[in-house]
């Protein structure tokens, strides 16, 4: 019998233990593990010296410079191909002209090609030529006679330079077919290199096709050649596989490179493949397999930003505070609750000889006192008998204890988030970052200016060739074809000298009826509206004062401004009003006040602005010629230094992260404990006291299968036993319910 009772008792204890897997132990255990892990992370991240010779922000900036160069080169080459083929199409639709006339008009409208020529395809005879000699040996006239082989190709000259050869057919009825040929260099129009930087174009094999910039020393040339081989190898990757999952930004393959060091100087660079502006839509330039590579010497000095003792002290403080919080939870919440669980099970088994061990304070003391009163009632004492002295004990409840633990953990977390390792206004911004902000702003300013000039040149080409088209239908066809080839316009129209629109294509013009063509090549109107209207006008020779007018899409201008790592970018007019931007802005609003001095300088300038927010800001006015020069626009860019990977800000971010992790761990585990244990425990205290006071009708249901739920189940059994006491007494039995049962 004794052995059988022992086995049953063992099974009951095992079932009880299985039900406690989700009780009070898991939150405290998880909190302990999280605090130990966070202490280790804190010691490693905040205590590890940051001995990087070159800040990550400087390396990333070189990648962005290379991307700017790749965008400029791709746009220049594609524009050259489009301009030549479009011009040939316009000639083909008009009356036949001589080869000299073709080249003269091409040279007048576009000044971008190193050499041009017209060749008769059937005989191979050169009819006219301008500029440097075009390498005609690379052209297979036999394929051209079959309508094949018109794709652009790269040719390496005897002097080692590389030219891009562009071909277009000239075909008139009754005349032999002719070939319009133009050669272009692999240069970077408008790219500002800044001090000490070199840039080059690399083919898929790693051979440098062209190079520019600071290449005076043998070391610089060797380093650029080394970077070229590495860039070509990395550029052969798939753009998606070359990036981290979810990374956006440049659609091609790009990155930064680190070279050799000499004394306190290290060579760094960037690379970027030529990629189409829209993924999946390859262009002529993007299909050439070219990569842009850059190099520049930067200062490489070890700066001891972090202090190892700080990380160790922070980790030690967390261990001390966290250990104290865990001990409070173990000693004042977990142990009393487990003791109540064991005492309640003892009473349900009928062991009423020993008084209940009542905890010292809080809800556990209230439950313990109620259990003691119930033990006495099970022995026959009436419900209205005075309770034990333990019932009067008071102290901090479970919620107050959780609050104490939360305050302890906040004492560690809050200073890390808000006070320690703050990067103030004296933070050191690397000089190369400032130089790059300036050079990139100059490059982008010139990119916008050239895009507007190209647009005006397209209109000039249309105006020069539209003189012999008299019907509105013919003029409309030319306008529609031009808009299809160039997406920069929202509307194009031919405007007569009397202000009447003779032909148009695209959206409705913003032209005032009866107003003669403007004498300004490019102007801005639309003030007071939602969008600025940028209009270009080109006089049509031989049409009595008529002109071809094109209205630029402001979205086209804004799309040119989107660059990684430049922050906010704005196009500002001579009055300091915003015309365009890469992000949300209000048309014709004033530029930010902190950019006023830079814009007023009327020259490219960059600076670090300190104060409440540390910013790297730059401004660059339009420089160079062309129709867009009269606009007197400037480009302004600025970004907060806190967004750059500078050691001081990186340390601040890691410190804040450690504090946030501590706060998160405390909130998650203590909140878990409050929901799963404390709230049910407070409800249990009320139920136990009501039962001890004589409430025999309320059925008690456990909410969870844990320690609190086990005590609730025990109270329900005791309630049932107390309900049976009167009937058992009426039957002559004076033995309290449950006594002698196992």
BAKOLSE-111394 format. One line per field, with one value per residue (C-alpha): residue number from 1; residue in one letter; x, y, z. Coordinates in steps of 0.02 Angstrom, whole numbers. Layout:
resi: c(NUM, ...)
resn: c(A, ...)
X: c(X, ...)
Y: c(Y, ...)
Z: c(Z, ...)
END
This chain:
resi: c(1, 2, 3, 4, 5, 6, 7, 8, 9, 10, 11, 12, 13, 14, 15, 16, 17, 18, 19, 20, 21, 22, 23, 24, 25, 26, 27, 28, 29, 30, 31, 32, 33, 34, 35, 36, 37, 38, 39, 40, 41, 42, 43, 44, 45, 46, 47, 48, 49, 50, 51, 52, 53, 54, 55, 56, 57, 58, 59, 60, 61, 62, 63, 64, 65, 66, 67, 68, 69, 70, 71, 72, 73, 74, 75, 76, 77, 78, 79, 80, 81, 82, 83, 84, 85, 86, 87, 88, 89, 90, 91, 92, 93, 94, 95, 96, 97, 98, 99, 100, 101, 102, 103, 104, 105, 106, 107, 108, 109, 110, 111, 112, 113, 114, 115, 116, 117, 118, 119, 120, 121, 122, 123, 124, 125, 126, 127, 128, 129, 130, 131, 132, 133, 134, 135, 136, 137, 138, 139, 140, 141, 142, 143, 144, 145, 146, 147, 148, 149, 150, 151, 152, 153, 154, 155, 156, 157, 158, 159, 160, 161, 162, 163, 164, 165, 166, 167, 168, 169, 170, 171, 172, 173, 174, 175, 176, 177, 178, 179, 180, 181, 182, 183, 184, 185, 186, 187, 188, 189, 190, 191, 192, 193, 194, 195, 196, 197, 198, 199, 200, 201, 202, 203, 204, 205, 206, 207, 208, 209, 210, 211, 212, 213, 214, 215, 216, 217, 218, 219, 220, 221, 222, 223, 224, 225, 226, 227, 228, 229, 230, 231, 232, 233, 234, 235, 236, 237, 238, 239, 240, 241, 242, 243, 244, 245, 246, 247, 248, 249, 250, 251, 252, 253, 254, 255, 256, 257, 258, 259, 260, 261, 262, 263, 264, 265, 266, 267, 268, 269, 270, 271, 272, 273, 274, 275, 276, 277, 278, 279, 280, 281, 282, 283, 284, 285, 286, 287, 288, 289, 290, 291, 292, 293, 294, 295, 296, 297, 298, 299, 300, 301, 302, 303, 304, 305, 306, 307, 308, 309, 310, 311, 312, 313, 314, 315, 316, 317, 318, 319, 320, 321, 322, 323, 324, 325, 326, 327, 328, 329, 330, 331, 332, 333, 334, 335, 336, 337, 338, 339, 340, 341, 342, 343, 344, 345, 346, 347, 348, 349, 350, 351, 352, 353, 354, 355, 356, 357, 358, 359, 360, 361, 362, 363, 364, 365, 366, 367, 368, 369, 370, 371, 372, 373, 374, 375, 376, 377, 378, 379, 380, 381, 382, 383, 384, 385, 386, 387, 388, 389, 390, 391, 392, 393, 394, 395, 396, 397, 398, 399, 400, 401, 402, 403, 404, 405, 406, 407, 408, 409, 410, 411, 412, 413, 414, 415, 416, 417, 418, 419, 420, 421, 422, 423, 424, 425, 426, 427, 428, 429, 430, 431, 432, 433, 434, 435, 436, 437, 438, 439, 440, 441, 442, 443, 444, 445, 446, 447, 448, 449, 450, 451, 452, 453, 454, 455, 456, 457, 458, 459, 460, 461, 462, 463, 464, 465, 466, 467, 468, 469, 470, 471, 472, 473, 474, 475, 476, 477, 478, 479, 480, 481, 482, 483, 484, 485, 486, 487, 488, 489, 490, 491, 492, 493, 494, 495, 496, 497, 498, 499, 500, 501, 502, 503, 504, 505, 506, 507, 508, 509, 510, 511, 512, 513, 514, 515, 516, 517, 518, 519, 520, 521, 522, 523, 524, 525, 526, 527, 528, 529, 530, 531, 532, 533, 534, 535, 536, 537, 538, 539, 540, 541, 542, 543, 544, 545, 546, 547, 548, 549, 550, 551, 552, 553, 554, 555, 556, 557, 558, 559, 560, 561, 562, 563, 564, 565, 566, 567, 568, 569, 570, 571, 572, 573, 574, 575, 576, 577, 578, 579, 580, 581, 582, 583, 584, 585, 586, 587, 588, 589, 590, 591, 592, 593, 594, 595, 596, 597, 598, 599, 600, 601, 602, 603, 604, 605, 606, 607, 608, 609, 610, 611, 612, 613, 614, 615, 616, 617, 618, 619, 620, 621, 622, 623, 624, 625, 626, 627, 628, 629, 630, 631, 632, 633, 634, 635, 636, 637, 638, 639, 640, 641, 642, 643, 644, 645, 646, 647, 648, 649, 650, 651, 652, 653, 654, 655, 656, 657, 658, 659, 660, 661, 662, 663, 664, 665, 666, 667, 668, 669, 670, 671, 672, 673, 674, 675, 676, 677, 678, 679, 680, 681, 682, 683, 684, 685, 686, 687, 688, 689, 690, 691, 692, 693, 694, 695, 696, 697, 698, 699, 700, 701, 702, 703, 704, 705, 706, 707, 708, 709, 710, 711, 712, 713, 714, 715, 716, 717, 718, 719, 720, 721, 722, 723, 724, 725, 726, 727, 728, 729, 730, 731, 732, 733, 734, 735, 736, 737, 738, 739, 740, 741, 742)
resn: c(X, X, X, X, X, X, X, X, X, X, X, X, X, X, X, X, X, X, X, X, X, X, X, X, X, X, X, X, X, X, X, X, X, X, X, X, X, X, X, X, X, X, X, X, X, X, X, X, X, X, X, X, X, X, X, X, X, X, X, X, X, X, X, X, X, X, X, X, X, X, X, X, X, X, X, X, X, X, X, X, X, X, X, X, X, X, X, X, X, X, X, X, X, X, X, X, X, X, X, X, X, X, X, X, X, X, X, X, X, X, X, X, X, X, X, X, X, X, X, X, X, X, X, X, X, X, X, X, X, X, X, X, X, X, X, X, X, X, X, X, X, X, X, X, X, X, X, X, X, X, X, X, X, X, X, X, X, X, X, X, X, X, X, X, X, X, X, X, X, X, X, X, X, X, X, X, X, X, X, X, X, X, X, X, X, X, X, X, X, X, X, X, X, X, X, X, X, X, X, X, X, X, X, X, X, X, X, X, X, X, X, X, X, X, X, X, X, X, X, X, X, X, X, X, X, X, X, X, X, X, X, X, X, X, X, X, X, X, X, X, X, X, X, X, X, X, X, X, X, X, X, X, X, X, X, X, X, X, X, X, X, X, X, X, X, X, X, X, X, X, X, X, X, X, X, X, X, X, X, X, X, X, X, X, X, X, X, X, X, X, X, X, X, X, X, X, X, X, X, X, X, X, X, X, X, X, X, X, X, X, X, X, X, X, X, X, X, X, X, X, X, X, X, X, X, X, X, X, X, X, X, X, X, X, X, X, X, X, X, X, X, X, X, X, X, X, X, X, X, X, X, X, X, X, X, X, X, X, X, X, X, X, X, X, X, X, X, X, X, X, X, X, X, X, X, X, X, X, X, X, X, X, X, X, X, X, X, X, X, X, X, X, X, X, X, X, X, X, X, X, X, X, X, X, X, X, X, X, X, X, X, X, X, X, X, X, X, X, X, X, X, X, X, X, X, X, X, X, X, X, X, X, X, X, X, X, X, X, X, X, X, X, X, X, X, X, X, X, X, X, X, X, X, X, X, X, X, X, X, X, X, X, X, X, X, X, X, X, X, X, X, X, X, X, X, X, X, X, X, X, X, X, X, X, X, X, X, X, X, X, X, X, X, X, X, X, X, X, X, X, X, X, X, X, X, X, X, X, X, X, X, X, X, X, X, X, X, X, X, X, X, X, X, X, X, X, X, X, X, X, X, X, X, X, X, X, X, X, X, X, X, X, X, X, X, X, X, X, X, X, X, X, X, X, X, X, X, X, X, X, X, X, X, X, X, X, X, X, X, X, X, X, X, X, X, X, X, X, X, X, X, X, X, X, X, X, X, X, X, X, X, X, X, X, X, X, X, X, X, X, X, X, X, X, X, X, X, X, X, X, X, X, X, X, X, X, X, X, X, X, X, X, X, X, X, X, X, X, X, X, X, X, X, X, X, X, X, X, X, X, X, X, X, X, X, X, X, X, X, X, X, X, X, X, X, X, X, X, X, X, X, X, X, X, X, X, X, X, X, X, X, X, X, X, X, X, X, X, X, X, X, X, X, X, X, X, X, X, X, X, X, X, X, X, X, X, X, X, X, X, X, X, X, X, X, X, X, X, X, X, X, X, X, X, X, X, X, X, X, X, X, X, X, X, X, X, X, X, X, X, X, X, X, X, X, X, X, X, X, X, X, X)
X: c(0, 137, 228, 70, 35, 216, 200, 36, 114, 262, 143, 46, 207, 267, 100, 112, 288, 234, 101, 227, 324, 235, 228, 339, 504, 517, 505, 637, 749, 732, 769, 927, 985, 949, 1041, 1193, 1194, 1175, 1318, 1429, 1375, 1404, 1580, 1623, 1545, 1570, 1737, 1815, 1936, 1889, 2056, 1994, 2123, 1991, 1812, 1679, 1594, 1748, 1750, 1564, 1586, 1710, 1580, 1455, 1581, 1609, 1421, 1408, 1543, 1457, 1290, 1370, 1465, 1315, 1202, 1331, 1358, 1174, 1134, 1266, 1193, 1016, 1066, 1159, 1025, 887, 975, 999, 813, 767, 883, 809, 633, 683, 754, 926, 1072, 1259, 1375, 1458, 1288, 1249, 1412, 1399, 1225, 1277, 1427, 1324, 1193, 1304, 1483, 1517, 1603, 1790, 1767, 1627, 1621, 1501, 1543, 1460, 1424, 1429, 1595, 1673, 1715, 1728, 1615, 1654, 1744, 1763, 1875, 1997, 2012, 1875, 1945, 1851, 1946, 1830, 1679, 1630, 1540, 1486, 1374, 1306, 1248, 1141, 1067, 1171, 1316, 1251, 1276, 1405, 1576, 1734, 1897, 2070, 2183, 2369, 2408, 2316, 2161, 1987, 1847, 1663, 1608, 1425, 1343, 1183, 1114, 1076, 955, 865, 767, 870, 1038, 1162, 1153, 1274, 1343, 1353, 1496, 1544, 1681, 1666, 1787, 1755, 1762, 1661, 1573, 1553, 1622, 1718, 1858, 1910, 2088, 2199, 2071, 2091, 1956, 1959, 1852, 1883, 1824, 1767, 1946, 2014, 2103, 2101, 2023, 2042, 2097, 2093, 2143, 2290, 2401, 2568, 2659, 2702, 2623, 2455, 2457, 2498, 2365, 2232, 2281, 2267, 2097, 2044, 2075, 1984, 1838, 1820, 1816, 1687, 1588, 1554, 1440, 1253, 1187, 1066, 1195, 1324, 1217, 1151, 972, 850, 982, 923, 1013, 1118, 1046, 1216, 1365, 1462, 1575, 1731, 1913, 2060, 2238, 2412, 2471, 2620, 2657, 2492, 2408, 2306, 2235, 2050, 1933, 1765, 1694, 1526, 1467, 1371, 1189, 1027, 921, 778, 814, 778, 791, 972, 1042, 1186, 1309, 1255, 1281, 1464, 1523, 1612, 1654, 1706, 1843, 1910, 2055, 2107, 2232, 2155, 2225, 2244, 2272, 2219, 2094, 2055, 1871, 1811, 1884, 1891, 1862, 1694, 1625, 1687, 1614, 1447, 1440, 1488, 1355, 1225, 1276, 1264, 1097, 1024, 1078, 997, 834, 832, 865, 720, 606, 666, 656, 495, 389, 445, 487, 331, 220, 299, 281, 96, 78, 155, 51, -111, -72, -36, -206, -296, -209, -280, -120, -195, -84, 45, -1, 20, 187, 130, 244, 296, 207, 105, -23, 69, 44, -143, -160, -57, -165, -322, -251, -217, -397, -458, -348, -433, -604, -564, -528, -701, -674, -813, -785, -814, -676, -538, -396, -213, -98, -16, -169, -133, 41, 67, 210, 258, 142, 196, 164, 272, 410, 403, 412, 567, 650, 601, 678, 839, 853, 807, 949, 1066, 973, 919, 1095, 1156, 1012, 1014, 1175, 1332, 1443, 1349, 1423, 1408, 1434, 1623, 1619, 1758, 1696, 1833, 1894, 1871, 1684, 1674, 1777, 1667, 1507, 1572, 1634, 1475, 1370, 1473, 1454, 1266, 1250, 1339, 1233, 1073, 1146, 1200, 1031, 944, 1072, 1044, 858, 882, 1001, 869, 746, 875, 901, 714, 698, 842, 765, 582, 596, 542, 393, 243, 94, 47, 37, 219, 276, 174, 257, 428, 376, 300, 455, 566, 460, 469, 659, 676, 569, 622, 477, 297, 245, 320, 245, 286, 243, 214, 277, 100, 87, -20, 22, 48, 76, 97, 127, 110, 13, -77, 48, 61, 73, -23, -129, -63, 106, 254, 397, 512, 684, 753, 828, 766, 651, 545, 362, 217, 248, 100, 58, 97, 240, 370, 361, 534, 521, 653, 635, 734, 707, 662, 766, 672, 499, 473, 505, 424, 504, 501, 457, 479, 415, 523, 444, 494, 498, 639, 741, 700, 751, 925, 947, 923, 1094, 1144, 1241, 1205, 1059, 936, 966, 881, 888, 882, 859, 947, 820, 851, 687, 674, 635, 663, 720, 752, 618, 465, 471, 357, 385, 460, 483, 639, 790, 833, 912, 1067, 1105, 1093, 1277, 1334, 1214, 1267, 1450, 1416, 1551, 1562, 1587, 1563, 1570, 1526, 1386, 1386, 1257, 1103, 1128, 1296, 1276, 1388, 1324, 1379, 1319, 1374, 1309, 1289, 1457, 1502, 1410, 1253, 1074, 1050, 1185, 1063, 954, 1086, 1030, 1128, 1125, 1121, 1144, 1154, 1147, 1160, 1327, 1235, 1184, 1366, 1470, 1587, 1669, 1591, 1416, 1445, 1494, 1342, 1229, 1302, 1279, 1099, 1069, 1135, 1018, 870, 908, 913, 748, 670, 726, 657, 492, 466, 509, 431, 277, 268, 282, 147, 23, 54, 87, 53, -122, -183, -99, -192, -355, -308, -284, -461, -534, -441, -497, -677, -673, -597, -732, -868, -906, -944, -1046, -917, -834, -649, -574, -387, -338, -169, -86, 49, 82, -61, -178, -124, -166, -336, -370, -324, -441, -581, -551, -551, -714, -793, -731, -800, -968, -974, -933, -1112, -1182, -1044, -1078, -1264, -1221, -1132, -955, -852, -696, -655, -665, -503, -423, -338, -344, -189)
Y: c(0, 122, 84, 111, 279, 333, 291, 387, 535, 532, 532, 680, 779, 741, 799, 958, 992, 969, 1102, 1229, 1248, 1410, 1489, 1611, 1529, 1564, 1756, 1767, 1641, 1732, 1898, 1824, 1756, 1919, 2023, 1907, 1915, 2103, 2120, 2021, 2123, 2284, 2233, 2186, 2332, 2477, 2417, 2371, 2505, 2580, 2577, 2599, 2698, 2764, 2796, 2697, 2859, 2904, 2734, 2742, 2917, 2851, 2726, 2867, 2970, 2820, 2802, 2985, 2960, 2805, 2896, 3045, 2935, 2826, 2976, 3062, 2910, 2870, 3052, 3055, 2901, 2969, 3140, 3072, 2947, 3074, 3205, 3079, 3037, 3221, 3239, 3083, 3153, 3315, 3360, 3291, 3400, 3387, 3298, 3463, 3537, 3388, 3404, 3593, 3583, 3442, 3541, 3697, 3614, 3492, 3523, 3354, 3243, 3235, 3196, 3175, 3109, 3060, 2907, 2836, 2656, 2575, 2647, 2682, 2858, 2991, 3135, 3256, 3258, 3373, 3368, 3227, 3079, 2952, 2772, 2706, 2541, 2481, 2498, 2351, 2432, 2262, 2234, 2410, 2382, 2240, 2352, 2273, 2327, 2498, 2466, 2580, 2505, 2551, 2571, 2583, 2706, 2686, 2812, 2702, 2810, 2736, 2807, 2764, 2758, 2801, 2766, 2826, 2804, 2948, 2888, 2991, 2927, 2927, 2944, 2812, 2774, 2871, 2840, 2976, 2935, 3021, 2979, 3017, 3002, 2903, 3060, 3116, 3277, 3393, 3273, 3371, 3262, 3373, 3380, 3230, 3114, 3010, 2923, 2795, 2687, 2500, 2365, 2192, 2124, 2253, 2360, 2548, 2628, 2807, 2896, 3074, 3170, 3159, 3030, 3121, 2990, 2811, 2752, 2832, 2753, 2580, 2594, 2646, 2499, 2383, 2455, 2433, 2245, 2226, 2334, 2234, 2071, 2136, 2218, 2051, 2002, 2006, 2170, 2078, 1953, 2090, 2177, 2130, 2065, 2210, 2340, 2476, 2625, 2609, 2480, 2423, 2346, 2468, 2471, 2543, 2489, 2506, 2515, 2538, 2659, 2775, 2855, 2932, 2921, 2778, 2762, 2723, 2715, 2665, 2574, 2569, 2483, 2577, 2531, 2585, 2717, 2591, 2409, 2288, 2419, 2412, 2558, 2570, 2628, 2503, 2358, 2402, 2315, 2468, 2507, 2672, 2669, 2810, 2834, 2967, 2980, 3012, 3035, 2870, 2900, 2792, 2886, 2806, 2848, 2714, 2670, 2483, 2523, 2602, 2445, 2336, 2455, 2461, 2272, 2254, 2379, 2283, 2120, 2199, 2287, 2142, 2017, 2123, 2133, 1945, 1911, 2025, 1929, 1761, 1804, 1905, 1835, 1663, 1577, 1637, 1583, 1411, 1395, 1437, 1306, 1172, 1224, 1221, 1047, 989, 1047, 961, 798, 814, 859, 983, 956, 1090, 1275, 1354, 1440, 1617, 1731, 1897, 2024, 2064, 1960, 1801, 1845, 1872, 1705, 1618, 1692, 1636, 1460, 1455, 1506, 1373, 1242, 1283, 1278, 1107, 1056, 1116, 1298, 1415, 1533, 1688, 1646, 1781, 1749, 1728, 1874, 1843, 1907, 2081, 2085, 2216, 2269, 2292, 2202, 2107, 2258, 2368, 2239, 2236, 2425, 2418, 2297, 2407, 2560, 2462, 2416, 2592, 2660, 2567, 2590, 2772, 2849, 2747, 2806, 2989, 3041, 2940, 2947, 3092, 3162, 3350, 3495, 3476, 3308, 3291, 3270, 3200, 3329, 3207, 3200, 3389, 3384, 3247, 3340, 3490, 3394, 3291, 3449, 3529, 3371, 3367, 3553, 3528, 3374, 3476, 3618, 3498, 3411, 3578, 3625, 3457, 3490, 3660, 3585, 3456, 3597, 3690, 3536, 3519, 3705, 3698, 3552, 3601, 3751, 3657, 3573, 3682, 3578, 3561, 3371, 3360, 3471, 3371, 3209, 3285, 3346, 3178, 3083, 3200, 3174, 2986, 2993, 3110, 3094, 3263, 3359, 3365, 3472, 3531, 3652, 3765, 3945, 4072, 4251, 4309, 4191, 4061, 3878, 3800, 3620, 3534, 3367, 3307, 3394, 3558, 3703, 3833, 3967, 4129, 4154, 4287, 4301, 4300, 4176, 4221, 4291, 4194, 4025, 3949, 4030, 3982, 4028, 3963, 4056, 4032, 3863, 3688, 3660, 3773, 3776, 3769, 3819, 3816, 3911, 3891, 4006, 3920, 3995, 4048, 4046, 4231, 4232, 4065, 3957, 3781, 3779, 3636, 3629, 3520, 3400, 3457, 3273, 3253, 3385, 3311, 3137, 3202, 3251, 3081, 3030, 2919, 2998, 3180, 3210, 3343, 3417, 3572, 3674, 3858, 4008, 4175, 4239, 4095, 4007, 3818, 3759, 3573, 3444, 3260, 3249, 3343, 3531, 3677, 3763, 3937, 3925, 4003, 3892, 3853, 3997, 3898, 3885, 4072, 4111, 3967, 4015, 4197, 4152, 4126, 3994, 3811, 3797, 3668, 3682, 3596, 3691, 3671, 3714, 3620, 3504, 3469, 3473, 3448, 3574, 3627, 3741, 3757, 3881, 3837, 3858, 3840, 3898, 3849, 3907, 3859, 3979, 4126, 4045, 4081, 3929, 3848, 3675, 3658, 3499, 3464, 3314, 3291, 3223, 3104, 3002, 2971, 2824, 2935, 2851, 2971, 2943, 2757, 2747, 2850, 2735, 2580, 2655, 2702, 2528, 2447, 2555, 2514, 2328, 2340, 2435, 2311, 2161, 2238, 2288, 2120, 2008, 2114, 2142, 1956, 1926, 2054, 1980, 1796, 1801, 1965, 2002, 1823, 1825, 1982, 1902, 1744, 1843, 1911, 1739, 1657, 1788, 1775, 1586, 1599, 1724, 1596, 1613, 1432, 1464, 1545, 1412, 1444, 1415, 1424, 1541, 1461, 1296, 1368, 1398, 1521, 1406, 1260, 1360, 1404, 1220, 1179, 1314, 1240, 1069, 1146, 1237, 1073, 991, 1132, 1117, 933, 961, 994, 841, 731, 802, 770, 589, 572, 591, 722, 696, 852, 830, 774, 713, 548, 558, 548)
Z: c(0, 47, -115, -215, -130, -162, -347, -362, -272, -393, -544, -473, -447, -624, -700, -597, -658, -839, -815, -752, -914, -955, -784, -693, -734, -924, -915, -780, -870, -1037, -951, -875, -1043, -1133, -1004, -1010, -1200, -1200, -1077, -1196, -1346, -1250, -1200, -1379, -1473, -1353, -1289, -1455, -1518, -1686, -1773, -1951, -2049, -2170, -2109, -2198, -2251, -2355, -2440, -2479, -2549, -2678, -2735, -2759, -2859, -2974, -2995, -3043, -3174, -3243, -3256, -3344, -3467, -3506, -3532, -3644, -3756, -3771, -3808, -3944, -4028, -4016, -4083, -4234, -4284, -4254, -4359, -4500, -4494, -4511, -4661, -4741, -4728, -4814, -4983, -5031, -4978, -5004, -4884, -4836, -4793, -4681, -4585, -4572, -4496, -4380, -4322, -4296, -4188, -4092, -4038, -3958, -4087, -4116, -4300, -4427, -4604, -4743, -4849, -5003, -4954, -5125, -5183, -5013, -5067, -4933, -4981, -4836, -4669, -4518, -4366, -4331, -4448, -4419, -4408, -4560, -4560, -4421, -4535, -4646, -4792, -4859, -4709, -4721, -4900, -4833, -4698, -4562, -4451, -4396, -4212, -4127, -4093, -3998, -4093, -4018, -4110, -4140, -4002, -3876, -3863, -3887, -3990, -3999, -4181, -4214, -4382, -4465, -4641, -4760, -4891, -5024, -5171, -5329, -5238, -5180, -4994, -4886, -4713, -4581, -4461, -4298, -4174, -3988, -3845, -3685, -3581, -3433, -3481, -3334, -3202, -3071, -3003, -2860, -2793, -2822, -2902, -3060, -3159, -3297, -3411, -3408, -3529, -3477, -3483, -3361, -3492, -3466, -3619, -3559, -3401, -3336, -3182, -3062, -3145, -3134, -3032, -3080, -2917, -2964, -3137, -3069, -2934, -3061, -3172, -3023, -2978, -3159, -3157, -2991, -3050, -3212, -3115, -2991, -3130, -3213, -3068, -3085, -3010, -2895, -2832, -2805, -2674, -2505, -2507, -2509, -2552, -2669, -2745, -2901, -3021, -3084, -2997, -2891, -2739, -2661, -2669, -2551, -2616, -2549, -2416, -2406, -2238, -2180, -2350, -2422, -2597, -2606, -2753, -2820, -2970, -3058, -3216, -3349, -3321, -3407, -3321, -3309, -3266, -3405, -3542, -3603, -3701, -3823, -3691, -3558, -3679, -3710, -3550, -3481, -3300, -3223, -3091, -2982, -2861, -2736, -2593, -2423, -2249, -2155, -1971, -1825, -1717, -1550, -1532, -1414, -1244, -1201, -1017, -1059, -1138, -996, -866, -956, -968, -785, -733, -831, -748, -576, -605, -702, -571, -435, -536, -565, -379, -333, -450, -388, -204, -198, -340, -398, -233, -138, -283, -293, -104, -120, -255, -144, 8, -91, -157, 20, 79, -64, -18, 158, 250, 373, 522, 486, 469, 298, 272, 232, 127, 199, 92, -62, -152, -103, 82, 51, -35, 100, 238, 146, 130, 316, 352, 232, 318, 482, 401, 333, 513, 565, 611, 554, 408, 513, 634, 643, 524, 568, 596, 429, 340, 403, 331, 198, 86, -94, -212, -367, -479, -369, -374, -564, -564, -453, -575, -722, -637, -606, -790, -846, -739, -858, -1023, -1020, -1000, -1148, -1256, -1208, -1121, -1151, -1307, -1383, -1545, -1519, -1640, -1628, -1719, -1846, -2025, -2140, -2264, -2408, -2372, -2392, -2552, -2624, -2580, -2675, -2827, -2839, -2829, -2968, -3072, -3048, -3083, -3248, -3284, -3269, -3374, -3512, -3512, -3541, -3674, -3759, -3758, -3838, -3965, -4013, -4042, -4146, -4253, -4279, -4318, -4443, -4537, -4526, -4642, -4798, -4712, -4748, -4692, -4509, -4531, -4587, -4445, -4320, -4377, -4345, -4172, -4123, -4180, -4079, -3923, -3946, -3955, -3805, -3649, -3581, -3660, -3605, -3753, -3918, -4042, -4188, -4146, -4281, -4272, -4232, -4082, -4171, -4141, -4313, -4255, -4088, -4005, -3826, -3688, -3704, -3711, -3573, -3707, -3695, -3851, -3969, -3886, -4005, -3981, -3838, -3873, -3725, -3768, -3604, -3476, -3325, -3301, -3200, -3037, -2923, -2998, -2937, -3059, -3140, -3330, -3410, -3592, -3729, -3892, -4054, -4203, -4366, -4506, -4662, -4582, -4548, -4360, -4320, -4186, -4117, -3932, -3810, -3632, -3519, -3397, -3224, -3177, -3304, -3213, -3043, -3102, -3141, -2959, -2879, -2814, -2670, -2529, -2571, -2453, -2507, -2681, -2750, -2911, -2861, -2975, -2965, -2838, -2719, -2762, -2779, -2956, -2936, -2811, -2782, -2647, -2586, -2610, -2650, -2816, -2803, -2614, -2541, -2516, -2333, -2241, -2199, -2386, -2419, -2396, -2505, -2645, -2634, -2661, -2849, -2855, -2809, -2623, -2484, -2296, -2133, -2047, -1858, -1729, -1681, -1829, -1909, -2099, -2249, -2377, -2550, -2690, -2871, -3001, -3183, -3267, -3449, -3603, -3691, -3687, -3504, -3444, -3454, -3320, -3188, -3090, -2950, -2875, -2686, -2585, -2400, -2284, -2096, -2040, -1923, -2076, -2125, -2064, -1962, -1809, -1683, -1749, -1768, -1584, -1536, -1638, -1557, -1385, -1420, -1490, -1331, -1227, -1340, -1328, -1138, -1136, -1256, -1154, -995, -1073, -1157, -1009, -872, -978, -1009, -822, -784, -907, -870, -682, -592, -655, -627, -456, -404, -460, -366, -205, -216, -255, -111, 13, -46, -27, 146, 193, 156, -32, -78, -236, -352, -460, -486, -658, -695, -838, -875, -841, -729, -545, -524, -619, -508, -351, -426, -460, -280, -216, -321, -243, -69, -112, -161, -1, 105, 18, 66, 249, 312, 223, 295, 468, 446, 407, 575, 516, 609, 504, 402, 215, 137, 298, 276, 85, -24)
END
